Amino acid sequence: MALFALTAHNKAPSAVSQPLERISVEMVRLLVEVVEGGELAAITLPTSLVLRASA
């Protein structure tokens, strides 16, 4: 999972965790479908907010 930092004033830094392996697998699957003549499609994958204590 990848973490992308988010910050806000006077708050502890947090991050959004994204399933990069699954994103990659789904991206290839969708591309193969289109190359084989299928319809364009979009999917939504789950993410999670990782709250962290301030440093």
Steps between C-alpha positions, in 0.01 A plus 500: 500500500623851427462791735455853372546765767227754570546787740279772648571797724526415869417135442710184505616374158282228356526282192274320253586136445434370149524136380763551226527132408125472447493831311765360265317170448169673427665752267649220287173305504301803382758581231492143365119514486510819291774366268286190442206720395321538831338811641685759704435448869580666829532345842537636850743333738504541876740733676553564867596804703800449726493744791834567663603666822685829471878488508 
